[in-house]
Amino acid sequence: MRQDVVAVWIAARDPRVPWYATLLAGAVAAYALSPIDLIPDFIPVLGYLDDVIIVPAGILLTVRLIPGGLMEEFRAEAARREGRPTSRAGAAGIVGVWIAALALTAWWLRAYWFK
């Protein structure tokens, strides 16, 4: 699966991939390569849910949207690359989701407790 994540990351940067597949590939790769998880791993059961369900489902959908010949080319390129890239954009997106969730929680608590 690690090789497919890198292949999807490569596909997100290739102009031959359809725009909708590029958009999904970019989102999936950014999330999978992000050093920050949407649900932290220390939360029992839910912490590993993204690693077990969300990422593989996103990769599977992305691979189905990319033409077969191109995907084989991206997989071959991913096999040639040894290091695992990281995504600063993915990390920023996850931090943004957490900040939005905290702001929404604070707004709700303020509205609920301080009427």
DSSP file (Angstrom, degrees, kcal/mol; ACC not computed):
  #  RESIDUE AA STRUCTURE BP1 BP2  ACC     N-H-->O    O-->H-N    N-H-->O    O-->H-N    TCO  KAPPA ALPHA  PHI   PSI    X-CA   Y-CA   Z-CA
    1    1 A M     >        0   0    0      0, 0.0     4,-2.1     0, 0.0     5,-0.2   0.000 360.0 360.0 360.0 -33.5    0.0    0.0    0.0
    2    2 A R  H  >  +     0   0    0      1,-0.2     4,-1.8     2,-0.2     5,-0.2   0.888 360.0  51.2 -59.6 -38.0    2.9    2.4    0.7
    3    3 A Q  H  > S+     0   0    0      1,-0.2     4,-2.4     2,-0.2    -1,-0.2   0.891 108.0  51.7 -67.0 -38.8    4.0    2.1   -2.9
    4    4 A D  H  > S+     0   0    0      2,-0.2     4,-2.6     1,-0.2    -1,-0.2   0.857 106.0  55.3 -66.1 -34.2    0.4    2.9   -4.1
    5    5 A V  H  X S+     0   0    0     -4,-2.1     4,-2.1     2,-0.2    -1,-0.2   0.934 111.2  43.9 -62.7 -44.8    0.4    6.0   -1.9
    6    6 A V  H  X S+     0   0    0     -4,-1.8     4,-2.3     2,-0.2    -2,-0.2   0.892 112.7  52.5 -66.9 -38.6    3.6    7.3   -3.5
    7    7 A A  H  X S+     0   0    0     -4,-2.4     4,-2.4     2,-0.2    -2,-0.2   0.895 109.8  48.6 -63.0 -39.8    2.2    6.3   -7.0
    8    8 A V  H  X S+     0   0    0     -4,-2.6     4,-2.0     2,-0.2    -1,-0.2   0.882 109.4  53.1 -66.6 -38.4   -1.0    8.4   -6.2
    9    9 A W  H  X S+     0   0    0     -4,-2.1     4,-0.6     2,-0.2    -2,-0.2   0.900 111.1  46.4 -62.2 -41.2    1.2   11.3   -5.1
   10   10 A I  H >< S+     0   0    0     -4,-2.3     3,-1.1     1,-0.2     4,-0.3   0.902 110.4  53.6 -66.0 -41.2    3.0   11.1   -8.4
   11   11 A A  H >< S+     0   0    0     -4,-2.4     3,-1.2     1,-0.3     6,-0.3   0.848  99.8  61.7 -62.7 -34.9   -0.3   10.9  -10.3
   12   12 A A  H 3< S+     0   0    0     -4,-2.0    -1,-0.3     1,-0.3    -2,-0.2   0.742 107.8  44.7 -64.3 -21.5   -1.5   14.0   -8.6
   13   13 A R  T << S+     0   0    0     -3,-1.1    -1,-0.3    -4,-0.6    -2,-0.2   0.421  91.6  99.0-101.4  -0.3    1.3   15.9  -10.2
   14   14 A D    X   -     0   0    0     -3,-1.2     3,-1.2    -4,-0.3     8,-0.0  -0.762  62.4-150.0 -94.5 129.8    1.0   14.5  -13.7
   15   15 A P  T 3  S+     0   0    0      0, 0.0    -1,-0.1     0, 0.0     4,-0.1   0.639  91.5  68.8 -72.8 -12.4   -0.9   16.5  -16.3
   16   16 A R  T 3  S+     0   0    0      2,-0.1    54,-0.1    -5,-0.0     3,-0.1   0.612  79.9  92.8 -80.4 -10.9   -2.1   13.4  -18.2
   17   17 A V  S <  S-     0   0    0     -3,-1.2     5,-0.1    -6,-0.3    49,-0.1  -0.650  90.4-102.5 -83.6 136.6   -4.4   12.4  -15.3
   18   18 A P     >  -     0   0    0      0, 0.0     4,-2.4     0, 0.0     3,-0.3  -0.195  32.3-113.2 -56.4 151.9   -8.0   13.7  -15.5
   19   19 A W  H  > S+     0   0    0      1,-0.2     4,-2.4     2,-0.2     5,-0.2   0.860 114.8  51.2 -59.2 -40.0   -8.8   16.7  -13.3
   20   20 A Y  H  > S+     0   0    0      1,-0.2     4,-2.0     2,-0.2    -1,-0.2   0.869 112.3  46.4 -68.8 -35.5  -11.2   14.8  -11.0
   21   21 A A  H  > S+     0   0    0     -3,-0.3     4,-2.9     2,-0.2    -1,-0.2   0.861 111.4  53.0 -71.3 -35.8   -8.7   12.0  -10.5
   22   22 A T  H  X S+     0   0    0     -4,-2.4     4,-2.5     2,-0.2    -2,-0.2   0.915 109.2  49.1 -63.5 -43.2   -5.9   14.7   -9.9
   23   23 A L  H  X S+     0   0    0     -4,-2.4     4,-2.0     2,-0.2    -2,-0.2   0.938 116.1  41.4 -62.0 -48.4   -8.1   16.4   -7.2
   24   24 A L  H  X S+     0   0    0     -4,-2.0     4,-2.8     2,-0.2     5,-0.3   0.901 114.3  52.6 -67.4 -41.0   -8.9   13.1   -5.4
   25   25 A A  H  X S+     0   0    0     -4,-2.9     4,-2.7     1,-0.2     5,-0.3   0.906 109.5  49.6 -62.1 -41.7   -5.3   11.9   -5.8
   26   26 A G  H  X S+     0   0    0     -4,-2.5     4,-2.4    -5,-0.2    -1,-0.2   0.914 113.0  46.1 -63.1 -43.1   -3.9   15.1   -4.3
   27   27 A A  H  X S+     0   0    0     -4,-2.0     4,-2.2     2,-0.2    -2,-0.2   0.930 115.8  45.0 -66.3 -45.4   -6.3   14.9   -1.3
   28   28 A V  H  X S+     0   0    0     -4,-2.8     4,-2.9     2,-0.2     5,-0.2   0.931 116.0  45.9 -65.2 -45.8   -5.6   11.2   -0.6
   29   29 A A  H  X S+     0   0    0     -4,-2.7     4,-2.6    -5,-0.3    -2,-0.2   0.911 111.8  51.5 -65.3 -42.0   -1.9   11.6   -1.0
   30   30 A A  H  X S+     0   0    0     -4,-2.4     4,-0.6    -5,-0.3    57,-0.2   0.911 115.2  42.6 -61.4 -41.9   -1.8   14.7    1.2
   31   31 A Y  H  < S+     0   0    0     -4,-2.2     3,-0.5    -5,-0.2    -2,-0.2   0.927 116.3  46.8 -70.6 -44.2   -3.7   13.0    3.9
   32   32 A A  H  < S+     0   0    0     -4,-2.9    -2,-0.2     1,-0.2    -1,-0.2   0.860 118.2  41.5 -67.3 -35.3   -1.8    9.7    3.7
   33   33 A L  H  < S+     0   0    0     -4,-2.6    54,-1.1    -5,-0.2    -1,-0.2   0.481  89.5 112.3 -91.4  -3.5    1.6   11.4    3.6
   34   34 A S     <  -     0   0    0     -4,-0.6    54,-0.1    -3,-0.5    -3,-0.0  -0.472  65.6-141.9 -70.1 137.7    0.7   13.9    6.3
   35   35 A P  S    S+     0   0    0      0, 0.0     2,-0.5     0, 0.0    -1,-0.1   0.591  86.5  69.1 -74.7  -7.2    2.6   13.5    9.6
   36   36 A I  S    S-     0   0    0     -5,-0.1     2,-0.2     4,-0.0    58,-0.1  -0.944  76.3-144.3-115.3 130.1   -0.6   14.5   11.4
   37   37 A D        -     0   0    0     -2,-0.5    -5,-0.0     1,-0.1    10,-0.0  -0.611  16.4-132.1 -90.2 151.5   -3.7   12.2   11.5
   38   38 A L  S    S+     0   0    0      1,-0.3    -1,-0.1    -2,-0.2     9,-0.1   0.916 108.0  33.0 -63.7 -43.7   -7.3   13.5   11.5
   39   39 A I  S    S-     0   0    0      8,-0.2    -1,-0.3     7,-0.1    11,-0.2  -0.961 101.2-123.3-113.2 112.1   -8.0   11.1   14.4
   40   40 A P    >   -     0   0    0      0, 0.0     3,-1.5     0, 0.0     8,-0.1  -0.200  15.2-124.6 -58.6 146.5   -4.9   10.8   16.6
   41   41 A D  T 3  S+     0   0    0      1,-0.3     6,-0.2     6,-0.1     7,-0.1   0.684 103.5  70.5 -67.6 -19.3   -3.6    7.2   17.0
   42   42 A F  T 3  S+     0   0    0      5,-0.1    -1,-0.3     2,-0.1     4,-0.1   0.639  75.5  94.4 -76.1 -10.8   -3.8    7.3   20.8
   43   43 A I  S <> S-     0   0    0     -3,-1.5     4,-2.2     1,-0.1     5,-0.3  -0.716  91.8-109.5 -78.8 120.6   -7.6    7.4   20.7
   44   44 A P  T  4 S-     0   0    0      0, 0.0     2,-3.2     0, 0.0    -2,-0.1  -0.203  83.7 -18.6 -56.5 139.7   -8.7    3.7   21.1
   45   45 A V  T >> S+     0   0    0      1,-0.2     3,-0.8    -4,-0.1     4,-0.5  -0.276 133.9  62.7  61.9 -56.8  -10.1    2.0   18.0
   46   46 A L  H >> S+     0   0    0     -2,-3.2     3,-0.7     1,-0.2     4,-0.7   0.798  91.1  67.9 -66.1 -28.0  -10.9    5.3   16.2
   47   47 A G  H 3< S+     0   0    0     -4,-2.2     4,-0.3     1,-0.3    -1,-0.2   0.825 107.2  37.4 -62.3 -32.6   -7.3    6.3   16.1
   48   48 A Y  H <> S+     0   0    0     -3,-0.8     4,-1.7    -5,-0.3    -1,-0.3   0.455  92.6  91.7 -97.8  -2.1   -6.4    3.5   13.7
   49   49 A L  H <X>S+     0   0    0     -3,-0.7     4,-2.8    -4,-0.5     5,-1.0   0.890  86.4  49.5 -60.4 -41.6   -9.7    3.8   11.7
   50   50 A D  I  <>S+     0   0    0     -4,-0.7     5,-2.5     1,-0.2    -1,-0.2   0.875 111.5  49.4 -67.3 -35.5   -8.2    6.2    9.2
   51   51 A D  I  45S+     0   0    0     -4,-0.3    -1,-0.2     1,-0.2    -2,-0.2   0.806 120.2  36.1 -71.6 -28.0   -5.2    4.0    8.7
   52   52 A V  I  <5S+     0   0    0     -4,-1.7    -2,-0.2     3,-0.1    -1,-0.2   0.788 135.8   9.6 -96.5 -31.8   -7.3    0.9    8.1
   53   53 A I  I  X5S+     0   0    0     -4,-2.8     4,-2.1    -5,-0.2     5,-0.2   0.799 121.7  48.5-116.8 -52.5  -10.4    2.2    6.3
   54   54 A I  I  ><S+     0   0    0     -5,-1.0     4,-2.3     2,-0.2     5,-0.2   0.938 113.7  43.1 -65.5 -50.9  -10.1    5.8    5.0
   55   55 A V  H  ><S+     0   0    0     -5,-2.5     4,-2.5     2,-0.2     5,-0.2   0.942 116.5  45.6 -65.1 -49.2   -6.7    5.7    3.4
   56   56 A P  H  > S+     0   0    0      0, 0.0     4,-2.7     0, 0.0    -1,-0.2   0.896 113.8  50.3 -62.3 -37.2   -7.1    2.4    1.6
   57   57 A A  H  X S+     0   0    0     -4,-2.1     4,-2.3     2,-0.2    -2,-0.2   0.909 111.7  48.2 -65.8 -40.6  -10.6    3.3    0.4
   58   58 A G  H  X S+     0   0    0     -4,-2.3     4,-2.3    -5,-0.2    -1,-0.2   0.903 112.8  47.9 -64.7 -41.5   -9.3    6.6   -0.9
   59   59 A I  H  X S+     0   0    0     -4,-2.5     4,-2.9     2,-0.2     5,-0.2   0.928 111.2  50.9 -64.5 -44.9   -6.4    4.9   -2.7
   60   60 A L  H  X S+     0   0    0     -4,-2.7     4,-1.8     1,-0.2    -2,-0.2   0.920 112.5  45.8 -59.7 -45.3   -8.7    2.3   -4.2
   61   61 A L  H  X S+     0   0    0     -4,-2.3     4,-1.2     2,-0.2    -1,-0.2   0.908 113.7  49.3 -65.2 -41.8  -11.1    5.0   -5.6
   62   62 A T  H  X S+     0   0    0     -4,-2.3     4,-1.1     1,-0.2     3,-0.5   0.922 109.1  51.7 -63.4 -44.6   -8.2    7.0   -6.9
   63   63 A V  H  < S+     0   0    0     -4,-2.9     3,-0.3     1,-0.2    -1,-0.2   0.862 108.1  53.0 -61.7 -35.7   -6.6    4.0   -8.7
   64   64 A R  H  < S+     0   0    0     -4,-1.8    -1,-0.2    -5,-0.2    -2,-0.2   0.787 107.8  51.1 -70.3 -26.3   -9.9    3.2  -10.3
   65   65 A L  H  < S+     0   0    0     -4,-1.2    -1,-0.2    -3,-0.5    -2,-0.2   0.685  96.9  79.5 -83.8 -18.3  -10.2    6.8  -11.7
   66   66 A I  S  < S-     0   0    0     -4,-1.1     5,-0.1    -3,-0.3   -49,-0.1  -0.759  94.7-104.0 -92.4 133.0   -6.7    6.8  -13.2
   67   67 A P     >  -     0   0    0      0, 0.0     4,-2.3     0, 0.0     3,-0.3  -0.243  31.4-119.1 -55.2 142.4   -6.3    5.0  -16.6
   68   68 A G  H  > S+     0   0    0      1,-0.2     4,-2.2     2,-0.2     5,-0.2   0.848 108.9  51.0 -55.8 -45.1   -4.6    1.6  -16.2
   69   69 A G  H  > S+     0   0    0      1,-0.2     4,-1.6     2,-0.2    -1,-0.2   0.894 112.1  47.6 -62.5 -40.3   -1.5    2.3  -18.3
   70   70 A L  H  > S+     0   0    0     -3,-0.3     4,-2.5     2,-0.2    -1,-0.2   0.904 109.3  53.4 -66.2 -41.0   -0.8    5.5  -16.5
   71   71 A M  H  X S+     0   0    0     -4,-2.3     4,-2.5     1,-0.2    -2,-0.2   0.894 107.1  51.4 -64.0 -38.6   -1.2    3.9  -13.1
   72   72 A E  H  X S+     0   0    0     -4,-2.2     4,-2.1     1,-0.2    -1,-0.2   0.891 110.0  50.2 -63.8 -38.1    1.3    1.1  -14.0
   73   73 A E  H  X S+     0   0    0     -4,-1.6     4,-2.1     2,-0.2    -2,-0.2   0.909 111.0  48.6 -64.2 -42.1    3.8    3.9  -15.0
   74   74 A F  H  X S+     0   0    0     -4,-2.5     4,-2.3     2,-0.2    -2,-0.2   0.874 110.2  51.5 -67.0 -37.4    3.2    5.7  -11.7
   75   75 A R  H  X S+     0   0    0     -4,-2.5     4,-2.1     2,-0.2    -1,-0.2   0.899 109.1  50.5 -65.3 -39.7    3.7    2.4   -9.7
   76   76 A A  H  X S+     0   0    0     -4,-2.1     4,-1.4     2,-0.2    -2,-0.2   0.909 111.6  48.0 -64.4 -41.3    7.0    1.8  -11.6
   77   77 A E  H  X S+     0   0    0     -4,-2.1     4,-1.2     1,-0.2    -2,-0.2   0.890 110.3  52.2 -65.2 -39.2    8.2    5.3  -10.7
   78   78 A A  H  < S+     0   0    0     -4,-2.3    -2,-0.2     1,-0.2    -1,-0.2   0.860 106.2  54.3 -65.2 -35.6    7.1    4.8   -7.1
   79   79 A A  H  < S+     0   0    0     -4,-2.1    -1,-0.2     1,-0.2    -2,-0.2   0.842 105.6  53.6 -67.2 -32.3    9.1    1.6   -6.9
   80   80 A R  H  < S+     0   0    0     -4,-1.4     2,-0.5    -5,-0.1    -1,-0.2   0.797  97.1  76.0 -71.6 -27.9   12.2    3.5   -8.2
   81   81 A R     <  -     0   0    0     -4,-1.2   -75,-0.1     1,-0.2     0, 0.0  -0.728  58.8-176.2 -88.3 128.9   11.8    6.1   -5.4
   82   82 A E        +     0   0    0     -2,-0.5    -1,-0.2     2,-0.0     2,-0.1   0.873  56.5  76.0 -92.4 -41.0   13.0    4.8   -2.0
   83   83 A G  S    S-     0   0    0      1,-0.1    -2,-0.0     0, 0.0     0, 0.0  -0.361  79.0-122.9 -75.9 152.1   12.2    7.6    0.4
   84   84 A R        -     0   0    0     -2,-0.1    -1,-0.1   -51,-0.0    -2,-0.0  -0.845  27.5-137.4 -94.4 118.2    8.7    8.3    1.5
   85   85 A P        -     0   0    0      0, 0.0     2,-0.3     0, 0.0   -76,-0.0  -0.310  12.8-142.6 -70.3 158.2    7.7   11.9    0.7
   86   86 A T        -     0   0    0    -51,-0.0     2,-0.6   -52,-0.0   -52,-0.2  -0.856   6.1-135.1-117.7 158.8    5.8   14.0    3.2
   87   87 A S     >  -     0   0    0    -54,-1.1     4,-1.9    -2,-0.3     5,-0.1  -0.921  17.7-178.7-119.9 108.3    3.1   16.5    2.6
   88   88 A R  H  > S+     0   0    0     -2,-0.6     4,-2.5     2,-0.2     5,-0.2   0.843  90.4  55.7 -69.7 -33.1    3.2   19.9    4.3
   89   89 A A  H  > S+     0   0    0      2,-0.2     4,-2.4     1,-0.2    -1,-0.2   0.903 107.2  49.4 -65.3 -40.4   -0.1   20.8    2.6
   90   90 A G  H  > S+     0   0    0      2,-0.2     4,-2.3     1,-0.2    -2,-0.2   0.914 111.3  48.9 -63.4 -42.9   -1.7   17.7    4.1
   91   91 A A  H  X S+     0   0    0     -4,-1.9     4,-2.5     1,-0.2    -2,-0.2   0.916 111.6  49.5 -62.9 -42.8   -0.4   18.5    7.5
   92   92 A A  H  X S+     0   0    0     -4,-2.5     4,-2.3     1,-0.2    -2,-0.2   0.891 110.1  51.6 -63.4 -39.5   -1.7   22.1    7.2
   93   93 A G  H  X S+     0   0    0     -4,-2.4     4,-2.1     2,-0.2    -2,-0.2   0.913 111.0  46.7 -63.1 -43.4   -5.1   20.8    6.1
   94   94 A I  H  X S+     0   0    0     -4,-2.3     4,-2.3     2,-0.2    -2,-0.2   0.907 111.9  50.5 -66.8 -41.4   -5.3   18.4    9.1
   95   95 A V  H  X S+     0   0    0     -4,-2.5     4,-2.5     1,-0.2    -1,-0.2   0.898 109.6  52.7 -61.4 -39.2   -4.2   21.2   11.5
   96   96 A G  H  X S+     0   0    0     -4,-2.3     4,-2.5     2,-0.2    -2,-0.2   0.894 107.8  50.1 -62.7 -40.7   -6.9   23.4    9.9
   97   97 A V  H  X S+     0   0    0     -4,-2.1     4,-2.5     2,-0.2    -2,-0.2   0.918 111.7  48.4 -63.5 -43.3   -9.6   20.8   10.5
   98   98 A W  H  X S+     0   0    0     -4,-2.3     4,-2.5     2,-0.2    -2,-0.2   0.905 111.7  49.0 -64.3 -41.2   -8.5   20.5   14.1
   99   99 A I  H  X S+     0   0    0     -4,-2.5     4,-2.5     2,-0.2    -2,-0.2   0.915 112.2  48.7 -64.2 -42.3   -8.6   24.3   14.6
  100  100 A A  H  X S+     0   0    0     -4,-2.5     4,-2.6     2,-0.2    -2,-0.2   0.907 111.5  49.9 -63.4 -41.4  -12.0   24.5   13.0
  101  101 A A  H  X S+     0   0    0     -4,-2.5     4,-2.3     2,-0.2    -2,-0.2   0.910 112.3  47.1 -64.4 -41.9  -13.3   21.6   15.2
  102  102 A L  H  X S+     0   0    0     -4,-2.5     4,-2.6     2,-0.2    -2,-0.2   0.906 112.7  49.2 -65.9 -40.6  -11.9   23.4   18.3
  103  103 A A  H  X S+     0   0    0     -4,-2.5     4,-2.5     2,-0.2    -2,-0.2   0.909 111.9  48.7 -64.3 -41.9  -13.4   26.7   17.3
  104  104 A L  H  X S+     0   0    0     -4,-2.6     4,-2.4     2,-0.2    -2,-0.2   0.899 112.1  49.1 -64.8 -40.3  -16.8   25.1   16.6
  105  105 A T  H  X S+     0   0    0     -4,-2.3     4,-2.8     2,-0.2    -2,-0.2   0.918 111.8  48.5 -64.4 -43.6  -16.7   23.3   20.0
  106  106 A A  H  X S+     0   0    0     -4,-2.6     4,-2.4     2,-0.2    -2,-0.2   0.909 112.2  49.2 -63.0 -42.0  -15.8   26.6   21.8
  107  107 A W  H  X S+     0   0    0     -4,-2.5     4,-2.3     2,-0.2    -2,-0.2   0.916 112.8  47.5 -62.6 -43.2  -18.6   28.4   20.0
  108  108 A W  H  X S+     0   0    0     -4,-2.4     4,-2.4     2,-0.2     5,-0.2   0.920 112.6  48.5 -65.3 -44.5  -21.1   25.6   20.9
  109  109 A L  H  X S+     0   0    0     -4,-2.8     4,-3.0     1,-0.2     5,-0.5   0.902 111.9  49.7 -63.2 -40.5  -19.9   25.6   24.6
  110  110 A R  H  X S+     0   0    0     -4,-2.4     4,-1.6    -5,-0.2    -1,-0.2   0.917 114.6  44.1 -63.7 -42.9  -20.2   29.4   24.8
  111  111 A A  H  < S+     0   0    0     -4,-2.3    -2,-0.2    -5,-0.2    -1,-0.2   0.835 119.4  42.8 -70.7 -31.8  -23.7   29.3   23.3
  112  112 A Y  H  < S+     0   0    0     -4,-2.4     3,-0.3    -5,-0.2    -2,-0.2   0.907 124.9  29.6 -82.1 -44.2  -24.8   26.4   25.5
  113  113 A W  H  < S+     0   0    0     -4,-3.0     2,-0.4    -5,-0.2    -3,-0.2   0.767 119.3  50.0 -91.5 -27.0  -23.3   27.4   28.8
  114  114 A F     <        0   0    0     -4,-1.6    -1,-0.2    -5,-0.5    -2,-0.1  -0.461 360.0 360.0-113.1  60.4  -23.3   31.2   28.7
  115  115 A K              0   0    0     -2,-0.4    -1,-0.2    -3,-0.3    -4,-0.1   0.468 360.0 360.0 -74.0 360.0  -26.9   32.0   27.6
